[in-house]
Amino acid sequence: MALTAATDMYTKKMCRYPALSQPSHAPTASVFRYCAQLTQTFDFAYGLAHCSPSVTGINFAHFTQRPLTVRLNRSASMKPIQLPLGVRLRDDATFINYYPGANAAALGYVERLCEAEAGWTESLIYLWGKDGVGRTHLLQAACLRFEQIGEPAVYLPMAELIDQGVALFDNLEQYELVCLDDLQAIVGKPEWEEALFHLFNRLRDSGRRLLIAASQSPRELPVKLPDLKSRLTMALVFQMRGLSDEDKLRALQLRASRRGLHLTDEVGHFILTRGTRSMSALFDLLETLDQASLQAQRKLTIPFLKETLGW
């Protein structure tokens, strides 16, 4: 199925880059970039290789989504971990696909956390801010980075998994990286707070890394367990801020370029003035336009947007 989808995508993209099928023309930079993306796409379709850091921004949404965990190299003494089904990492949630705006420091430290020599102080990071500021993107990007280097990592969106119960935290110290999203969903609940406190200690004692995201700062969270409150304040804390309109335009252009699309300033501003303002919705809109552009074999222009989106 993945190979068929990749083949179909290649056929359609050939029309977008006619120089690929015309040897008499010198290939453009866009052609070379697409060839690299296409090669990586087929590698993924076959499952033969991980994305290299230079092409981690490729969006494989046309094919499949990865499960929430990555490969585990367990010893015989390790207990198997039964993980919940239905949670997925977005393949386009990569560091190279992230436009930081005012969040450059947070991005830099999260990338540092993914390095082998990161110490415990750098291995406990807490990101907080409103929805749509990129918290989830950075958590998932960290998991995907660990996947590329063959290290086990797990991403747990607590708002979705709270019904699984506190046993969800059992044996998580087997992972090199644990990412807890939407922490605010479990604070204030005694059994969850105690389980999280013990998880903190196990991860610290085993030298693992913990990346947390929440809607509030550690001091603002209504944590009842004093010891847990103390653990949270030990983290490197970053407030994630929303992008300005100019930054949103650049973020859209970055994401479009990763898809092989050219998004002009004029068309980008048209999208921002007519469409919704949240980045997740804007990226979903861009995916819709990418699919429509492939099918119609047309560039992204204002008339095409009006026709496709009914604006």
Secondary structure, DSSP 8 states (H G I E B T S, - for coil): -HHHHHHHHHHHHHHH-GGGG-TTS---HHHHHHHHHHHHHHHHHHT-----GGGTT---TTT--EESB------TTS------SS-EE-TT--STT---GGGHHHHHHHHHHTSTT--TGGGEEEEE-STTSSHHHHHHHHHHHHHHTT--EEEEEHHHHGGG-GGGGTTGGGSSEEEEE-GGGTTT-HHHHHHHHHHHHHHHHTT-EEEEEESS-TTTS----HHHHHHHHTSEEEE-----HHHHHHHHHHHHHHTT----HHHHHHHHHHS---HHHHHHHHHHHHHHHHHHT----HHHHHHHH--
